Amino acid sequence: MPYVIDLSDKVAIVTGAAKGIGKAITQYLVIAGAQVVMDDLLSQDQVEPFLDEMEGVGLRPYYLCEDISREEGAQQLVHKTVSEFGKVDILVNNAGVVADWEKSWQVHVRGMFACSEAAKEDMKKRKEGRIINMLSTSVLTGGSGFPQYVSSKGGAMALTRYLARSYAPFGILVNGIMPAVIVSEMMMTRFTSPEEMIAHYTPLMPIGRVGYPEDIAKVVLFLCSDLSNYLLGEIIVADGGRMYVG
């Protein structure tokens, strides 16, 4: 019997939602029926065309511009979501930066923690919730060129495991995803064009292709659904087999 992922009664927050992986996650959650609250630092005018597009396939996303690297911003994001829609069922901590040491840790670790803590306070009232944290395989490989990014993502991985253990008694399932070799603006810090990036990595991929934001969005959708009810504290590597061959 076919299984259809239906999130029509869910309210989801996605940080870093206006571009790349976050945008794809928003799209897949909307298609699955969720009410999505997008958070990013782009202006409302910049995301308006995407909001209009999503309204054509599901519930129009609600856009906020809170800086989650600040504890007050993270708290306001959750507070405004609950005020507007009554609850938070899903939190996707996707916001990511290639920046200096302080900003990297503020976004990837402190921001993730602040958003999670704020969401937990609402989720535990219903004894259920999902938190999905976006990590990076650079934690396992050491990455190259951005020590502040790699180390802060390592902190985020440790934090994910801590949150999974700490939030489990409240019925909140916390898991992480490690994407790699995804065509995105962040990857373009090392290449001059998507074509150059694709040409560089494709021969190195056991799966025979690079990844796209939609590939990660599908993993998020799985973790938001009842199909993942027995997963807790898992770190899913979504890298087309890149880690397998080293």
Short mmCIF file of the C-alpha atoms (twelve columns), coordinates in Angstrom:
data_MODEL
# 
_entry.id   MODEL 
# 
loop_
_atom_site.group_PDB 
_atom_site.id 
_atom_site.type_symbol 
_atom_site.label_atom_id 
_atom_site.label_alt_id 
_atom_site.label_comp_id 
_atom_site.label_asym_id 
_atom_site.label_seq_id 
_atom_site.Cartn_x 
_atom_site.Cartn_y 
_atom_site.Cartn_z 
_atom_site.pdbx_PDB_model_num 
ATOM 1   C CA . MET A 1   0.000  0.000  0.000   1 
ATOM 2   C CA . PRO A 2   1.538  3.355  -0.994  1 
ATOM 3   C CA . TYR A 3   2.416  5.804  1.773   1 
ATOM 4   C CA . VAL A 4   1.903  9.515  1.240   1 
ATOM 5   C CA . ILE A 5   3.663  11.973 3.525   1 
ATOM 6   C CA . ASP A 6   0.967  14.329 4.772   1 
ATOM 7   C CA . LEU A 7   2.002  17.268 6.944   1 
ATOM 8   C CA . SER A 8   -1.229 19.203 6.506   1 
ATOM 9   C CA . ASP A 9   -1.688 19.700 10.253  1 
ATOM 10  C CA . LYS A 10  1.903  20.750 10.931  1 
ATOM 11  C CA . VAL A 11  3.567  24.127 11.440  1 
ATOM 12  C CA . ALA A 12  7.239  24.168 10.460  1 
ATOM 13  C CA . ILE A 13  9.977  26.760 10.943  1 
ATOM 14  C CA . VAL A 14  12.875 26.725 8.484   1 
ATOM 15  C CA . THR A 15  15.858 28.990 9.136   1 
ATOM 16  C CA . GLY A 16  18.076 30.096 6.283   1 
ATOM 17  C CA . ALA A 17  15.024 29.450 4.141   1 
ATOM 18  C CA . ALA A 18  15.290 31.929 1.280   1 
ATOM 19  C CA . LYS A 19  18.021 30.265 -0.773  1 
ATOM 20  C CA . GLY A 20  19.582 26.929 -1.626  1 
ATOM 21  C CA . ILE A 21  18.791 23.982 0.617   1 
ATOM 22  C CA . GLY A 22  16.471 26.024 2.849   1 
ATOM 23  C CA . LYS A 23  14.383 27.129 -0.095  1 
ATOM 24  C CA . ALA A 24  14.063 23.553 -1.346  1 
ATOM 25  C CA . ILE A 25  13.086 22.371 2.136   1 
ATOM 26  C CA . THR A 26  10.380 25.020 2.258   1 
ATOM 27  C CA . GLN A 27  9.073  23.922 -1.126  1 
ATOM 28  C CA . TYR A 28  8.853  20.247 -0.164  1 
ATOM 29  C CA . LEU A 29  7.184  20.982 3.171   1 
ATOM 30  C CA . VAL A 30  4.611  23.217 1.481   1 
ATOM 31  C CA . ILE A 31  3.851  20.531 -1.098  1 
ATOM 32  C CA . ALA A 32  3.380  18.048 1.770   1 
ATOM 33  C CA . GLY A 33  0.757  20.377 3.252   1 
ATOM 34  C CA . ALA A 34  2.648  22.091 6.069   1 
ATOM 35  C CA . GLN A 35  2.322  25.706 7.068   1 
ATOM 36  C CA . VAL A 36  5.905  26.903 6.756   1 
ATOM 37  C CA . VAL A 37  7.437  29.886 8.500   1 
ATOM 38  C CA . MET A 38  10.518 30.937 6.550   1 
ATOM 39  C CA . ASP A 39  13.243 32.876 8.318   1 
ATOM 40  C CA . ASP A 40  16.117 34.609 6.543   1 
ATOM 41  C CA . LEU A 41  17.788 37.991 6.261   1 
ATOM 42  C CA . LEU A 42  16.594 38.856 2.749   1 
ATOM 43  C CA . SER A 43  13.909 41.509 2.393   1 
ATOM 44  C CA . GLN A 44  10.232 40.661 1.980   1 
ATOM 45  C CA . ASP A 45  10.347 41.999 -1.580  1 
ATOM 46  C CA . GLN A 46  13.172 39.614 -2.470  1 
ATOM 47  C CA . VAL A 47  11.214 36.526 -1.410  1 
ATOM 48  C CA . GLU A 48  7.753  37.667 -2.543  1 
ATOM 49  C CA . PRO A 49  7.906  35.881 -5.949  1 
ATOM 50  C CA . PHE A 50  8.724  32.590 -4.210  1 
ATOM 51  C CA . LEU A 51  5.903  33.083 -1.693  1 
ATOM 52  C CA . ASP A 52  3.490  33.653 -4.568  1 
ATOM 53  C CA . GLU A 53  4.757  30.520 -6.308  1 
ATOM 54  C CA . MET A 54  4.276  28.401 -3.192  1 
ATOM 55  C CA . GLU A 55  0.761  29.735 -2.698  1 
ATOM 56  C CA . GLY A 56  -0.074 28.056 -5.990  1 
ATOM 57  C CA . VAL A 57  0.803  24.593 -4.656  1 
ATOM 58  C CA . GLY A 58  -0.079 24.812 -0.958  1 
ATOM 59  C CA . LEU A 59  -0.285 27.160 1.997   1 
ATOM 60  C CA . ARG A 60  1.517  30.442 1.454   1 
ATOM 61  C CA . PRO A 61  4.699  30.511 3.577   1 
ATOM 62  C CA . TYR A 62  4.907  33.146 6.282   1 
ATOM 63  C CA . TYR A 63  8.132  35.120 6.051   1 
ATOM 64  C CA . LEU A 64  10.092 36.527 8.981   1 
ATOM 65  C CA . CYS A 65  13.429 38.294 9.076   1 
ATOM 66  C CA . GLU A 66  14.818 37.456 12.520  1 
ATOM 67  C CA . ASP A 67  18.552 37.184 13.127  1 
ATOM 68  C CA . ILE A 68  18.885 33.801 14.836  1 
ATOM 69  C CA . SER A 69  22.537 34.447 15.696  1 
ATOM 70  C CA . ARG A 70  21.086 36.620 18.467  1 
ATOM 71  C CA . GLU A 71  19.189 34.845 21.242  1 
ATOM 72  C CA . GLU A 72  16.453 37.488 21.133  1 
ATOM 73  C CA . GLY A 73  16.048 36.916 17.386  1 
ATOM 74  C CA . ALA A 74  15.665 33.166 17.847  1 
ATOM 75  C CA . GLN A 75  13.128 33.669 20.607  1 
ATOM 76  C CA . GLN A 76  11.169 36.179 18.538  1 
ATOM 77  C CA . LEU A 77  11.089 33.772 15.600  1 
ATOM 78  C CA . VAL A 78  9.377  31.097 17.667  1 
ATOM 79  C CA . HIS A 79  7.201  33.567 19.584  1 
ATOM 80  C CA . LYS A 80  5.857  35.149 16.382  1 
ATOM 81  C CA . THR A 81  5.228  31.721 14.865  1 
ATOM 82  C CA . VAL A 82  3.224  30.562 17.870  1 
ATOM 83  C CA . SER A 83  1.338  33.867 17.987  1 
ATOM 84  C CA . GLU A 84  0.386  33.564 14.309  1 
ATOM 85  C CA . PHE A 85  -0.262 29.814 13.997  1 
ATOM 86  C CA . GLY A 86  -0.716 28.553 17.549  1 
ATOM 87  C CA . LYS A 87  2.170  26.088 17.698  1 
ATOM 88  C CA . VAL A 88  5.456  24.796 16.306  1 
ATOM 89  C CA . ASP A 89  5.638  21.139 15.261  1 
ATOM 90  C CA . ILE A 90  8.841  21.146 13.215  1 
ATOM 91  C CA . LEU A 91  12.050 23.159 13.427  1 
ATOM 92  C CA . VAL A 92  14.676 22.895 10.702  1 
ATOM 93  C CA . ASN A 93  17.898 24.569 11.835  1 
ATOM 94  C CA . ASN A 94  19.291 25.187 8.371   1 
ATOM 95  C CA . ALA A 95  20.860 28.649 8.666   1 
ATOM 96  C CA . GLY A 96  24.513 28.559 7.668   1 
ATOM 97  C CA . VAL A 97  27.292 31.012 6.909   1 
ATOM 98  C CA . VAL A 98  30.856 31.158 5.682   1 
ATOM 99  C CA . ALA A 99  32.051 33.947 7.943   1 
ATOM 100 C CA . ASP A 100 34.518 34.811 10.689  1 
ATOM 101 C CA . TRP A 101 34.961 32.745 13.830  1 
ATOM 102 C CA . GLU A 102 32.497 34.621 16.008  1 
ATOM 103 C CA . LYS A 103 29.696 34.711 13.447  1 
ATOM 104 C CA . SER A 104 30.194 31.052 12.508  1 
ATOM 105 C CA . TRP A 105 29.738 29.926 16.100  1 
ATOM 106 C CA . GLN A 106 26.883 32.357 16.710  1 
ATOM 107 C CA . VAL A 107 24.887 30.951 13.790  1 
ATOM 108 C CA . HIS A 108 25.836 27.265 13.719  1 
ATOM 109 C CA . VAL A 109 25.904 26.577 17.461  1 
ATOM 110 C CA . ARG A 110 24.411 29.336 19.590  1 
ATOM 111 C CA . GLY A 111 21.682 30.121 17.073  1 
ATOM 112 C CA . MET A 112 20.808 26.445 16.692  1 
ATOM 113 C CA . PHE A 113 20.603 26.067 20.459  1 
ATOM 114 C CA . ALA A 114 18.528 29.215 20.975  1 
ATOM 115 C CA . CYS A 115 16.014 28.234 18.287  1 
ATOM 116 C CA . SER A 116 15.787 24.694 19.641  1 
ATOM 117 C CA . GLU A 117 15.282 25.825 23.229  1 
ATOM 118 C CA . ALA A 118 12.534 28.236 22.210  1 
ATOM 119 C CA . ALA A 119 10.776 25.607 20.078  1 
ATOM 120 C CA . LYS A 120 11.102 22.990 22.826  1 
ATOM 121 C CA . GLU A 121 9.029  25.106 25.195  1 
ATOM 122 C CA . ASP A 122 6.072  24.887 22.810  1 
ATOM 123 C CA . MET A 123 6.627  21.322 21.591  1 
ATOM 124 C CA . LYS A 124 6.792  19.798 25.059  1 
ATOM 125 C CA . LYS A 125 3.264  21.037 25.801  1 
ATOM 126 C CA . ARG A 126 2.018  18.453 23.276  1 
ATOM 127 C CA . LYS A 127 4.740  15.874 24.015  1 
ATOM 128 C CA . GLU A 128 5.823  15.784 20.370  1 
ATOM 129 C CA . GLY A 129 7.969  17.634 17.880  1 
ATOM 130 C CA . ARG A 130 10.722 17.289 15.305  1 
ATOM 131 C CA . ILE A 131 13.999 19.180 15.165  1 
ATOM 132 C CA . ILE A 132 16.306 18.643 12.185  1 
ATOM 133 C CA . ASN A 133 19.772 20.190 12.243  1 
ATOM 134 C CA . MET A 134 21.815 20.830 9.110   1 
ATOM 135 C CA . LEU A 135 25.416 19.755 9.624   1 
ATOM 136 C CA . SER A 136 28.296 19.041 7.229   1 
ATOM 137 C CA . THR A 137 30.531 16.127 6.240   1 
ATOM 138 C CA . SER A 138 33.449 18.526 6.677   1 
ATOM 139 C CA . VAL A 139 33.225 17.579 10.357  1 
ATOM 140 C CA . LEU A 140 34.320 14.062 9.389   1 
ATOM 141 C CA . THR A 141 36.784 14.926 6.626   1 
ATOM 142 C CA . GLY A 142 38.319 18.068 8.108   1 
ATOM 143 C CA . GLY A 143 37.188 20.125 5.130   1 
ATOM 144 C CA . SER A 144 39.593 22.592 3.600   1 
ATOM 145 C CA . GLY A 145 40.142 26.314 3.857   1 
ATOM 146 C CA . PHE A 146 37.460 27.289 6.399   1 
ATOM 147 C CA . PRO A 147 38.462 26.123 9.911   1 
ATOM 148 C CA . GLN A 148 35.813 28.297 11.544  1 
ATOM 149 C CA . TYR A 149 33.097 26.620 9.449   1 
ATOM 150 C CA . VAL A 150 34.348 23.083 10.094  1 
ATOM 151 C CA . SER A 151 34.820 23.547 13.833  1 
ATOM 152 C CA . SER A 152 31.477 25.268 14.369  1 
ATOM 153 C CA . LYS A 153 29.703 22.521 12.423  1 
ATOM 154 C CA . GLY A 154 31.506 20.048 14.684  1 
ATOM 155 C CA . GLY A 155 30.026 21.879 17.624  1 
ATOM 156 C CA . ALA A 156 26.619 21.685 15.959  1 
ATOM 157 C CA . MET A 157 26.985 17.919 15.578  1 
ATOM 158 C CA . ALA A 158 27.809 17.495 19.271  1 
ATOM 159 C CA . LEU A 159 24.919 19.804 20.134  1 
ATOM 160 C CA . THR A 160 22.558 17.699 18.008  1 
ATOM 161 C CA . ARG A 161 23.430 14.606 20.028  1 
ATOM 162 C CA . TYR A 162 23.010 16.540 23.279  1 
ATOM 163 C CA . LEU A 163 19.616 17.899 22.250  1 
ATOM 164 C CA . ALA A 164 18.454 14.449 21.124  1 
ATOM 165 C CA . ARG A 165 19.161 12.990 24.552  1 
ATOM 166 C CA . SER A 166 17.853 15.996 26.490  1 
ATOM 167 C CA . TYR A 167 14.639 16.508 24.525  1 
ATOM 168 C CA . ALA A 168 13.628 12.842 24.155  1 
ATOM 169 C CA . PRO A 169 11.663 12.784 27.448  1 
ATOM 170 C CA . PHE A 170 9.445  15.518 25.993  1 
ATOM 171 C CA . GLY A 171 8.590  13.459 22.898  1 
ATOM 172 C CA . ILE A 172 10.812 15.617 20.686  1 
ATOM 173 C CA . LEU A 173 12.885 13.773 18.094  1 
ATOM 174 C CA . VAL A 174 16.144 15.520 17.190  1 
ATOM 175 C CA . ASN A 175 18.218 14.325 14.237  1 
ATOM 176 C CA . GLY A 176 20.850 15.771 11.924  1 
ATOM 177 C CA . ILE A 177 21.753 15.686 8.247   1 
ATOM 178 C CA . MET A 178 25.243 15.951 6.790   1 
ATOM 179 C CA . PRO A 179 24.994 17.119 3.173   1 
ATOM 180 C CA . ALA A 180 27.999 17.226 0.870   1 
ATOM 181 C CA . VAL A 181 28.717 18.290 -2.699  1 
ATOM 182 C CA . ILE A 182 25.446 20.188 -3.120  1 
ATOM 183 C CA . VAL A 183 25.077 22.785 -5.867  1 
ATOM 184 C CA . SER A 184 24.445 25.910 -3.795  1 
ATOM 185 C CA . GLU A 185 25.647 29.459 -3.250  1 
ATOM 186 C CA . MET A 186 27.801 28.326 -0.336  1 
ATOM 187 C CA . MET A 187 29.694 25.919 -2.593  1 
ATOM 188 C CA . MET A 188 30.308 28.759 -5.022  1 
ATOM 189 C CA . THR A 189 32.792 30.282 -2.570  1 
ATOM 190 C CA . ARG A 190 35.269 27.808 -4.064  1 
ATOM 191 C CA . PHE A 191 34.203 27.877 -7.725  1 
ATOM 192 C CA . THR A 192 33.454 30.511 -10.342 1 
ATOM 193 C CA . SER A 193 30.275 28.838 -11.619 1 
ATOM 194 C CA . PRO A 194 27.955 25.872 -10.949 1 
ATOM 195 C CA . GLU A 195 29.247 24.292 -14.144 1 
ATOM 196 C CA . GLU A 196 32.820 24.370 -12.851 1 
ATOM 197 C CA . MET A 197 31.746 22.829 -9.553  1 
ATOM 198 C CA . ILE A 198 29.767 20.079 -11.301 1 
ATOM 199 C CA . ALA A 199 32.642 19.281 -13.656 1 
ATOM 200 C CA . HIS A 200 35.074 19.073 -10.740 1 
ATOM 201 C CA . TYR A 201 33.041 16.781 -8.505  1 
ATOM 202 C CA . THR A 202 31.064 14.531 -10.854 1 
ATOM 203 C CA . PRO A 203 33.996 12.179 -11.616 1 
ATOM 204 C CA . LEU A 204 34.588 11.819 -7.863  1 
ATOM 205 C CA . MET A 205 31.023 10.797 -6.995  1 
ATOM 206 C CA . PRO A 206 30.174 7.068  -6.728  1 
ATOM 207 C CA . ILE A 207 26.565 7.925  -7.517  1 
ATOM 208 C CA . GLY A 208 27.673 9.538  -10.780 1 
ATOM 209 C CA . ARG A 209 26.376 13.041 -10.109 1 
ATOM 210 C CA . VAL A 210 26.553 15.922 -7.669  1 
ATOM 211 C CA . GLY A 211 23.757 16.735 -5.272  1 
ATOM 212 C CA . TYR A 212 21.067 19.393 -5.458  1 
ATOM 213 C CA . PRO A 213 19.106 21.138 -2.703  1 
ATOM 214 C CA . GLU A 214 16.095 18.953 -3.495  1 
ATOM 215 C CA . ASP A 215 18.090 15.857 -2.536  1 
ATOM 216 C CA . ILE A 216 18.490 17.191 0.989   1 
ATOM 217 C CA . ALA A 217 14.904 18.448 1.171   1 
ATOM 218 C CA . LYS A 218 13.685 14.882 0.626   1 
ATOM 219 C CA . VAL A 219 15.692 13.681 3.630   1 
ATOM 220 C CA . VAL A 220 14.203 16.475 5.733   1 
ATOM 221 C CA . LEU A 221 10.713 15.478 4.584   1 
ATOM 222 C CA . PHE A 222 11.401 11.897 5.700   1 
ATOM 223 C CA . LEU A 223 12.574 13.079 9.128   1 
ATOM 224 C CA . CYS A 224 9.441  15.214 9.500   1 
ATOM 225 C CA . SER A 225 7.153  12.278 8.748   1 
ATOM 226 C CA . ASP A 226 5.893  9.287  10.717  1 
ATOM 227 C CA . LEU A 227 8.290  7.130  8.694   1 
ATOM 228 C CA . SER A 228 11.101 8.257  11.021  1 
ATOM 229 C CA . ASN A 229 9.318  7.733  14.344  1 
ATOM 230 C CA . TYR A 230 12.079 5.434  15.638  1 
ATOM 231 C CA . LEU A 231 15.006 7.692  14.758  1 
ATOM 232 C CA . LEU A 232 16.610 9.777  17.491  1 
ATOM 233 C CA . GLY A 233 20.058 11.348 17.569  1 
ATOM 234 C CA . GLU A 234 20.855 10.049 14.100  1 
ATOM 235 C CA . ILE A 235 23.219 11.864 11.761  1 
ATOM 236 C CA . ILE A 236 22.256 11.002 8.184   1 
ATOM 237 C CA . VAL A 237 25.045 11.451 5.653   1 
ATOM 238 C CA . ALA A 238 23.567 12.560 2.319   1 
ATOM 239 C CA . ASP A 239 26.567 12.843 0.035   1 
ATOM 240 C CA . GLY A 240 26.056 10.554 -2.949  1 
ATOM 241 C CA . GLY A 241 28.583 8.093  -1.519  1 
ATOM 242 C CA . ARG A 242 31.435 10.604 -1.394  1 
ATOM 243 C CA . MET A 243 32.407 9.618  2.162   1 
ATOM 244 C CA . TYR A 244 32.412 5.957  1.168   1 
ATOM 245 C CA . VAL A 245 35.344 6.404  -1.186  1 
ATOM 246 C CA . GLY A 246 37.098 9.069  0.897   1 
# 
